[in-house]
Amino acid sequence: MVRLSTLIALILTIVWQGHAQQQAPASTLHSDALHTAKPDYPTLYGTTKPEDILMVMNRVKNYLDKVTPIKVVDKNTNAEIADYSKISSNSIVLKGDFSLTSYEWGVTYEAMLLAGEVTGDTSFTNYTAKRFKFLADVLPYFREIYKTNPQTSLRQIIAPHALDDCGAMCAAMIRATKSGVVKTNLRPIIDNYINYIFTKEFRLKDGTLARNRPLPNTLWLDDMFMGVPAIAQMGSLTGNKKYFDDAVKQVLQFSKRMFNKDLGVYMHGWVQEMETHPEFHWARANGWAILTMVELLEVLPENYAGRAEIIQQLKAHAKGLAAQQSGSGFWHQLLDRHDSYLETSATAIYTHCIAKAINRGWLDATTYGPMVLLGWNAVATKVNEKGQVEGVCVGTGMGFDPAFYYYRPVNVYAAHGYGPVLLAGAEMIKLLRNKKFDLNDSAVMFSK
């Protein structure tokens, strides 16, 4: 007769063995080799090659080339007007999926130039060159129409009313001019843009670029990028010290007011008359901030007054961003609120900027190389087969509550993702050519 206690013990043993078999199949490694087991990473880990990156970039470029036509048409018949001298009040620039004159496309033009430079593929370069030539060629005719019809095509170029209208476009046109890839004279457009940025945009009493919305005397972190790179590029183009002085001043004055030293990231908005500011650390605005710093440092002369402070600010920001990266490689829509969604454009901007800072010697590859490799691998998962960039937050104003940021829509037609993806890819190709990485005890490690 089997005792009851023995029977219970036998049943428990059988149940436990069955559970153990479910948890540990026969192919399971021995305990002394478990550290070599392959993790179930959500994104590619440790095997990225430059040619993999280029494949993703080509998908984006090919998509954009198809959906951003360069034509003037009759708005009533949609018939093409090839002879620009026949442009009339019924003429418009044909609308594609994205505007040819937006700040998002200023970033995209810059990205295409960088991609062409890094890869040697002139189809990237020509994307920008063709569209800048087109804009310069048709602009005089639309400028005449603007005199009687202020709603005409290209009004953002003719009469900019905000930094969004001109900053990124101006910086990209200066880059194109300096590189010589556009033979058309862009200087009249550049001068018109910089005149608005430098003399017409609203500023606080200390000269900081500002807006009077949503409240008077408001700083938007976005405006570091909407203004500073163009100003810095103008300094590079002309050699005039006043532009560099203003660019350095802007970054330091924005940072003094808006950088959270404890977290190492920036708040999105700051209102002069408020005692306590709405401190939401929106991801893409932080992207514009770090992009501003690397683009300023790119052209700011060595030993220039304030350069060391900008580098220190860049290092502080990079450290803060590193602390907020998710395990999948993405960053969150609100950086320090990890229940907010993962956002693609910010992830791409950080990847580009920190890779560029490594390539330029401002940041250490051993510390930050794995971070940007993971970031790129995350971004690559969001470029679909058509070449569209998914998971990008739409245009976003300044909010005073978390729900505003948490529930901003994402859309493949949010133009903010395309330039950053190409920028990130180009700089990552440079990084992988210049710095070697390997798996050390299964972890990505970059050499010095």
C-alpha positions in Angstrom: 0.0 0.0 0.0 1.5 3.3 -1.1 1.4 5.9 1.7 -0.6 9.1 1.0 2.4 11.3 1.6 4.5 9.3 -0.9 1.7 9.5 -3.5 1.5 13.3 -3.1 5.3 13.6 -3.4 5.2 11.4 -6.6 2.5 13.6 -8.2 4.4 16.8 -7.4 7.5 15.4 -8.9 5.8 14.4 -12.1 4.1 17.9 -12.3 7.4 19.6 -11.7 9.2 17.5 -14.3 6.6 18.4 -16.9 6.9 22.1 -16.0 10.6 21.9 -16.3 10.4 20.3 -19.7 8.2 23.1 -20.9 10.6 25.7 -19.5 13.8 24.0 -20.6 13.6 21.9 -23.8 16.2 19.3 -24.5 18.2 21.7 -26.7 18.8 24.1 -23.7 22.4 24.9 -23.1 24.2 23.7 -20.0 24.2 26.2 -17.2 27.9 26.9 -17.7 27.2 28.1 -21.2 24.0 30.0 -20.8 25.7 33.4 -21.2 26.2 32.5 -24.9 22.5 31.9 -25.5 21.1 34.2 -28.2 18.8 36.9 -26.8 15.5 37.7 -28.5 16.4 41.3 -29.5 13.5 43.3 -31.0 15.9 45.0 -33.4 19.1 43.9 -35.2 22.0 43.7 -32.8 25.7 43.7 -33.5 25.7 42.8 -37.3 25.0 46.1 -39.1 27.1 46.9 -42.2 27.3 50.0 -44.3 25.7 48.3 -47.2 22.7 47.4 -45.0 22.3 51.1 -44.2 22.6 52.2 -47.8 19.8 49.9 -48.8 17.4 51.6 -46.3 18.6 55.1 -47.5 18.0 54.1 -51.2 14.4 53.1 -50.4 13.8 56.5 -48.8 15.4 58.4 -51.6 13.6 56.5 -54.4 10.2 57.1 -52.6 10.9 60.8 -52.2 12.0 61.3 -55.8 8.7 59.9 -56.9 6.4 61.9 -54.6 8.1 65.3 -54.7 7.7 66.4 -58.4 9.3 69.6 -59.8 6.7 71.0 -62.1 4.5 74.1 -62.6 1.0 73.4 -63.7 -2.2 75.2 -64.4 -4.3 74.9 -61.3 -7.5 74.4 -63.3 -6.4 71.9 -65.9 -3.3 70.4 -64.2 -1.5 70.9 -67.6 2.3 71.3 -67.2 3.8 74.7 -67.9 7.3 74.0 -69.2 7.9 77.5 -70.4 8.2 79.5 -67.1 7.7 82.8 -68.9 4.1 81.7 -69.3 3.5 81.4 -65.5 0.4 83.3 -64.6 -2.0 83.8 -61.7 -3.5 80.4 -62.6 -0.1 78.7 -62.2 0.9 76.7 -59.1 3.8 74.5 -58.2 2.5 70.9 -58.5 1.8 69.5 -55.0 3.4 66.2 -54.2 3.3 64.3 -50.9 5.6 66.9 -49.3 6.2 70.7 -49.7 9.4 71.7 -51.4 9.9 74.8 -49.3 9.1 73.6 -45.7 11.6 73.5 -42.9 11.3 69.7 -42.9 12.4 69.7 -46.5 15.3 72.0 -45.7 16.5 69.1 -43.4 15.9 66.7 -46.3 17.9 68.7 -48.8 20.8 68.9 -46.3 20.5 65.1 -45.8 20.6 64.4 -49.5 23.7 66.4 -49.9 25.4 64.6 -47.0 24.3 61.2 -48.3 25.7 62.0 -51.7 29.0 63.1 -50.2 29.3 60.0 -48.0 28.2 57.4 -50.5 29.5 59.0 -53.7 26.1 58.3 -55.3 25.1 61.5 -57.2 21.5 60.6 -57.3 21.3 61.8 -53.7 23.1 65.0 -54.5 21.0 65.6 -57.6 17.8 65.3 -55.6 18.7 68.6 -53.9 20.5 70.2 -56.9 17.5 69.7 -59.2 15.0 71.1 -56.7 17.0 74.1 -55.8 17.6 74.9 -59.4 13.8 74.6 -60.0 12.9 76.9 -57.1 15.5 79.5 -58.2 14.3 79.4 -61.9 10.6 79.8 -61.2 10.8 82.2 -58.2 11.0 85.5 -60.2 7.7 84.7 -62.0 5.9 83.8 -58.8 7.3 86.9 -57.1 5.6 89.0 -59.7 2.3 87.2 -59.0 2.8 87.6 -55.3 2.4 91.4 -55.7 -1.3 90.9 -56.5 -1.9 87.5 -55.0 -0.1 86.9 -51.6 -1.4 83.3 -51.5 0.6 82.2 -54.6 3.0 79.3 -54.6 6.5 79.9 -53.0 5.2 82.6 -50.7 7.4 81.1 -47.9 10.4 82.0 -49.9 9.2 85.3 -51.2 8.0 86.7 -47.9 8.8 84.5 -44.9 6.8 85.2 -41.8 8.4 82.8 -39.3 11.6 81.0 -38.6 9.9 77.8 -39.8 9.6 79.4 -43.3 13.3 80.0 -43.7 15.9 78.7 -41.3 16.4 75.1 -42.4 16.0 76.1 -46.1 18.5 78.8 -45.7 21.1 76.6 -44.1 20.6 73.9 -46.8 21.0 76.5 -49.6 24.2 77.8 -48.1 25.6 74.3 -47.8 24.6 73.7 -51.5 26.3 76.9 -52.5 29.5 76.2 -50.6 29.7 72.7 -52.1 29.2 73.9 -55.6 26.6 71.3 -56.4 24.1 73.9 -57.5 25.3 76.1 -60.3 22.3 78.4 -60.1 22.9 81.5 -58.0 21.0 81.0 -54.7 22.5 84.0 -53.0 19.4 86.3 -53.5 17.2 83.7 -51.8 19.8 83.1 -49.0 20.0 86.9 -48.4 16.3 87.2 -48.2 16.1 84.4 -45.7 18.9 85.6 -43.5 17.5 89.1 -43.5 14.3 87.8 -41.9 16.1 85.6 -39.4 18.7 88.2 -38.4 16.6 91.4 -38.4 12.9 90.6 -38.5 12.2 87.6 -36.2 10.9 88.6 -32.8 13.5 88.4 -30.0 13.6 88.9 -26.2 15.4 92.0 -24.9 18.7 90.0 -24.6 18.4 89.0 -28.3 17.1 85.4 -27.9 15.0 84.3 -30.8 11.4 84.0 -29.5 7.7 83.9 -30.4 4.6 85.6 -29.1 2.6 82.4 -29.2 1.0 80.7 -27.4 1.8 83.4 -24.9 3.9 86.6 -25.2 7.7 86.2 -24.9 7.8 82.4 -25.4 10.9 80.4 -26.3 10.3 77.2 -28.3 13.3 74.8 -28.2 12.6 74.1 -31.9 13.8 77.6 -32.7 17.4 76.8 -31.8 17.4 74.8 -35.0 15.0 77.0 -37.0 17.5 79.9 -36.6 21.0 79.0 -35.4 22.3 76.7 -38.2 21.4 79.3 -40.8 23.1 82.0 -38.9 26.2 79.9 -38.4 26.3 78.8 -42.0 26.1 82.5 -43.0 29.1 83.1 -40.8 30.9 80.3 -42.7 29.8 81.7 -46.1 30.7 85.3 -45.4 33.4 85.2 -42.7 31.5 87.8 -40.8 32.0 87.4 -37.1 28.7 88.8 -36.2 26.9 85.7 -37.3 29.1 83.4 -35.3 28.7 85.6 -32.2 24.9 85.5 -32.5 24.8 81.7 -33.1 26.9 81.0 -30.0 24.8 83.4 -27.9 21.5 81.8 -29.0 22.6 78.3 -27.9 23.9 79.4 -24.6 20.9 81.6 -23.8 18.4 78.9 -24.8 20.3 76.4 -22.7 20.5 78.6 -19.6 16.7 78.9 -19.6 15.6 75.5 -20.9 18.2 72.8 -20.0 17.3 70.5 -17.1 20.7 69.8 -15.6 19.4 67.0 -13.4 18.0 65.0 -16.3 20.4 66.2 -19.0 17.6 67.1 -21.4 15.7 70.2 -22.5 12.2 71.3 -21.8 10.1 72.1 -24.9 8.8 75.6 -24.0 9.6 78.5 -21.7 7.5 81.6 -21.1 9.2 84.7 -19.7 6.3 85.8 -17.5 5.7 82.4 -15.9 7.2 81.6 -12.5 7.0 77.8 -13.1 7.3 76.6 -16.7 5.6 73.7 -18.4 8.4 71.2 -18.2 7.7 68.6 -20.9 10.8 67.1 -22.4 9.5 66.5 -25.9 11.8 64.2 -27.9 11.9 65.9 -31.3 12.5 69.3 -29.8 15.5 67.8 -28.0 16.6 66.5 -31.4 16.5 70.0 -32.9 18.6 71.2 -30.0 21.4 68.7 -30.3 21.3 69.0 -34.1 21.8 72.8 -33.7 24.9 72.2 -31.6 26.6 69.8 -33.9 25.8 72.0 -36.9 27.2 75.0 -35.1 30.4 73.2 -34.1 30.8 72.0 -37.6 31.5 75.5 -38.9 32.5 77.5 -35.8 36.2 78.2 -36.0 38.5 76.4 -33.5 39.3 78.4 -30.4 36.3 80.7 -31.1 34.9 82.3 -27.9 32.1 80.1 -26.6 33.1 77.0 -28.5 34.3 75.1 -25.4 31.0 75.9 -23.7 29.0 74.5 -26.7 31.0 71.3 -26.6 30.4 70.9 -22.9 26.7 71.5 -23.5 26.7 68.9 -26.2 28.4 66.4 -23.9 25.9 67.0 -21.1 22.9 66.6 -23.5 24.3 63.4 -25.1 24.8 61.9 -21.6 21.2 62.8 -20.7 19.8 61.3 -23.9 21.8 58.1 -23.4 20.1 57.6 -20.0 16.7 57.7 -21.7 17.2 55.3 -24.6 14.8 52.3 -24.5 16.0 48.7 -24.8 14.6 48.6 -28.4 16.9 51.5 -29.4 14.2 54.1 -29.7 13.5 57.1 -27.5 10.1 58.0 -26.2 7.9 60.9 -27.3 8.4 62.4 -23.9 11.9 61.4 -23.0 11.5 60.8 -19.3 8.0 59.4 -19.5 8.6 55.8 -20.6 4.9 55.0 -21.0 4.7 57.5 -23.9 5.1 56.0 -27.3 8.4 55.3 -29.1 9.1 58.0 -31.8 11.1 57.6 -35.0 12.2 61.1 -36.0 13.8 62.0 -32.7 15.6 58.6 -32.6 17.0 59.3 -36.1 18.1 62.8 -35.1 19.9 61.6 -32.0 21.6 58.8 -34.0 22.8 61.3 -36.6 24.0 63.9 -34.1 25.8 61.6 -31.7 27.4 59.6 -34.6 28.6 62.9 -36.1 30.0 64.0 -32.7 31.9 60.7 -32.5 33.2 61.1 -36.1 34.3 64.7 -35.3 36.0 63.7 -32.0 33.6 65.5 -29.7 32.3 62.3 -28.1 33.9 59.0 -27.3 33.1 56.0 -29.6 33.5 53.5 -26.8 30.8 55.2 -24.8 28.4 56.3 -27.5 29.0 54.0 -30.4 26.8 51.1 -29.2 24.1 53.6 -28.4 23.9 55.0 -32.0 24.3 51.6 -33.6 21.2 50.5 -31.6 19.5 53.7 -32.5 20.1 53.2 -36.2 18.9 49.6 -36.1 15.7 50.8 -34.5 15.1 53.5 -37.1 15.7 51.0 -39.9 12.7 48.9 -38.8 10.5 51.9 -39.4 11.3 52.4 -43.1 8.7 50.3 -44.9 9.1 48.6 -48.3 7.8 51.7 -50.1 10.5 53.9 -48.4 8.0 55.6 -46.1 9.1 56.4 -42.6 6.7 55.2 -40.0 6.2 56.1 -36.3 6.8 59.9 -36.8 5.0 62.4 -34.7 3.1 65.0 -36.7 3.9 68.7 -36.3 3.6 69.8 -32.7 3.1 73.1 -30.9 3.9 73.8 -27.3 1.8 72.0 -24.8 1.0 72.6 -21.1 -0.2 69.1 -20.2 1.1 65.6 -20.8 -1.9 64.4 -22.8 -1.1 66.8 -25.6 2.2 65.1 -26.2 1.1 61.5 -25.4 -1.6 61.5 -28.0 -0.1 63.5 -30.9 -0.7 61.3 -34.0 2.0 59.5 -36.0 1.8 59.3 -39.8 4.0 58.4 -42.8 3.2 61.8 -44.2 4.7 63.6 -41.2 7.6 65.1 -43.2 9.8 65.4 -40.1 11.2 61.8 -40.4 12.7 61.7 -43.9 15.6 64.1 -43.6 16.7 62.7 -40.2 16.6 59.1 -41.4 19.0 60.0 -44.3 21.2 62.1 -42.0 21.4 59.2 -39.5 22.2 56.7 -42.2 24.9 58.8 -43.8 26.7 59.6 -40.6 26.4 55.9 -39.5 28.1 54.8 -42.7 31.0 57.2 -41.9 31.1 55.9 -38.3 31.3 52.2 -39.4 34.0 53.0 -41.9 36.1 54.9 -39.3 35.5 52.9 -36.2 35.5 49.2 -35.7 33.1 47.4 -33.4 32.9 43.8 -32.3 30.9 41.6 -29.9 32.7 41.3 -26.6 31.1 38.7 -24.4 28.0 39.2 -26.7 27.9 43.0 -26.2 28.6 45.5 -28.9 31.9 47.3 -28.2 33.6 50.0 -30.2 37.3 50.4 -30.2 38.9 53.8 -29.5 
